[in-house]
Amino acid sequence: MNTISLVKDEKIENMIYEVRGKQVMLDSDLARLYGVETKRINEAVRNNPQKFPERFSFKLTDEESEFFLVENFDQKNNYIETRGGKYKNPRVFTEQGVAMLATILKSSVATQVSIAIMDAFVMMRKCINNLVIKHDEF
């Protein structure tokens, strides 16, 4: 299993959330992993809109942001810090969106991080499938 350990032993698996029934990652978490500012991630989407249909990347609504970020005070503070103190609804990326982002962010770090992220999505999917199978057995 290929994972990248981050500050405070964070793991990519802990940065994957479920929103609208999809597994996604926050733009700020991706920026941190790729070693760029969050605005660079969002610029990549803005400059290549044809590569990021709604099923690859979308902005959270006010209600989703409230539930998703404000409920977790530490996460919101971290998110605001990564945006220079300005709060905007975050953009999230599905597994396909992360893969597309990797084609735009071209660096050796981006390649290594993208591979680790894809591995984390696969691992999460396997865990979920195993839980479903075990639940069905009862």
Order of alpha helices (4+ residues) and beta strands (2+ residues): beta-beta-alpha-alpha-beta-alpha-alpha-beta-alpha-alpha
